[in-house]
Amino acid sequence: MENRCLPKKVPGFCSFRYGLAILLHFCNIVIMAQRVCLNLTMVAMVNKTEPPHLSNKSVAEMLDNVKNPVHSWSLDIQGLILSSVFLGMVVIQVPVGYLSGAYPMKKIIGSSLFLSSVLSLLIPPAAQVGAALVIVCRVLQGIAQGAVSTGQHGIWVKWAPPLERGRLTSMTLSGFVMGPFIALLVSGFICDLLGWPMVFYIFGIVGCVLSLFWFILFFDDPNNHPYMSSSEKDYITSSLMQQVHSGRQSLPIKAMLKSLPLWAIILNSFAFIWSNNLLVTYTPTFISTTLHVNVRENGLLSSLPYLLAYICGIVAGQMSDFLLSRKIFSVVAVRKLFTTLGIFCPVIFVVCLLYLSYNFYSTVIFLTLANSTLSFSFCGQLINALDIAPRYYGFLKAVTALIGIFGGLISSTLAGLILNQDPEYAWHKNFFLMAGINVTCLAFYLLFAKGDIQDWAKETKTTRL
């Protein structure tokens, strides 16, 4: 309690810890833009993005084949290309999570961001060779992006004061929804004006430049930062005084496997990534097949949900820290509240999308709300592992992300197969499957989630006194 007055001496938003959150925010924007831009450029890259028996000639109208080379890839191949990035992410999760406490994140994140950017530059020439080489590039890109998205969580063990975790992590994670917003907003215009290859070149160059900034500006430990004020260093270290060290030690695997609160986090991470990937990946296709718009309008409409999702994520961070700092709710109550908002609200809106969207505007509104409300999870189950086991946070985020990525991999691949085989009722099947998974996982979370450090995550011998 001796650090009670320190926050008054340390600036909030204009501080190095918030500067780090903004830097990570931009890193996440770039890797998501590099990942998601293919969802829209696919409309211009191929001569067939709609299910059999459905006609939609307006999507590719007036696109110049010189600027936009067209490839004959079936819906099954397109689904594999779109989901292949998750194959790479599956491979890298646990190694990065395990190394995050022992190896400098400066090198891991910086080099991975650079690799992802170089691979983005290589996708257009790879597409000229064939779909198989594009899949290889996407798998390697998934490895690089998985290292960035998973490795960054270990940073907050040393950088995030407990009462600022919601704000700092929501600022960082909101980059994952701002990235799709920017990618979908500008990709349609770039495809139309410059050709789809320029989308990958632009995002690739931006990523290379940002990786250079990362190597210059980031320091793994706030105590080693040469320009941070001593008051901010003292504030961060004193606020984490009761937190155990994350030094080398054996992992309590058996205890983790028996931990119901951990399984609650894992299952809801699976539900979140399943839902998020389905909506992110197939929103342009849904708009294309139901609203029959051109590629430029498709990009604008597809980007709308992510602007609102960005706002929801920032608001969720402010609200969660406000509820905790004022002691209005306990930690577990706050996590359950935002998990419920982030997992159940999208279910409500996709059902409305299927049965209450009678015109263009209602379809856009429900699709926007279904995508955007997922962002409330940023302050729910997605940060809960830092509450119950800060010592193993990097490893646990890797494990939960790994299992969640399987959900993303399955959802995008399965959705492509369903769209190809049953075009008439494909969206009903995809959305009801998503709803069933979300409701089941949420019920488990509400029953078993916790907000305090679990016994298996405690180690009194190495606790700072």
Salt bridges, closest charged atoms under 4 A:
GLU164 OE1 - ARG17 NE 2.67
ASP192 OD2 - ARG296 NH2 2.55
GLU232 OE2 - ARG17 NH1 3.07
ASP321 OD2 - ARG167 NE 2.98
ASP387 OD1 - ARG165 NH1 3.98
ASP387 OD2 - ARG335 NE 2.57
ASP422 OD2 - LYS429 NZ 2.63
ASP455 OD1 - LYS458 NZ 3.65
